[in-house]
Amino acid sequence: MKKLPIQILSLLLLLLASCSGSDTYRGAWKALAKNGAQYEIVFDAKTFTVKDSTRKTEQYKYTQNSVSIKNSVETYGINLSDGRKFKINFPIAKDESVGLIKDANDRPLYTIGRTKFVQYDDLFKLQ
């Protein structure tokens, strides 16, 4: 009977920890918008900052609400504290160095790369 409270507490801690961002996308990214605007995005466990080309910086709070892995393609759902929802998608199997940030309707908003700005067409070209 004493094990039940410990198990419940462990489950609650696991749920709380799962709300923070995945190690897969934590860190610094170079983001390229559809219109060519360049940004720097840095994901931490529960916040991320966006810096535009004029060095204007905005910070957002978020929680991770989903993880989907299909055919080695990973997608992470995040909810911003203001209610907006986005998806961070890594469309190339087993390559987490480039990806997409999509809106809730799966429309691509930004391409992201760890080391350089990535064009949308370069992300999906045949190797």
C-alpha positions, 0 to 999 in steps of 0.5 A, a space after each residue: 500500500 505504501 508503494 501506491 503514493 510513490 508510484 503516483 508521485 513518480 507518474 506526476 513527475 514524469 508528466 511534468 517533465 514531459 511538458 518541457 521541450 525535447 532535447 531534439 530541438 533545444 538549442 540555437 537555430 537559424 530560421 528562414 521565413 517564406 519571405 526570406 527574412 532571417 531569424 535566430 531561434 533558441 529553444 530552452 526547456 520552457 521558453 524560446 527566444 526569437 531574434 530578427 535581423 535588426 536584433 529585436 528579441 522576443 521571448 515566448 513561453 511554451 509547453 510540448 504537447 505531442 510527439 509523433 514519429 512515423 517512418 523516422 520522421 519526427 514531429 513535436 507539437 508545442 503550445 504557446 502560453 497565448 494559445 497558439 499551436 505550432 509543430 516542429 518537424 524534422 522531415 528527413 529521417 534520422 537528420 535532426 539538423 534541419 527542419 520546419 516550423 509549421 502552423 497548426 494546419 501543417 503550413 510551413 512557416 520557417 525552415 530551420 538549420 543548426 548551422 546555416 539558413 536552409 531554403 525550403 526547396 533545398 530541404 526537399 530536393 532529391 539527394 
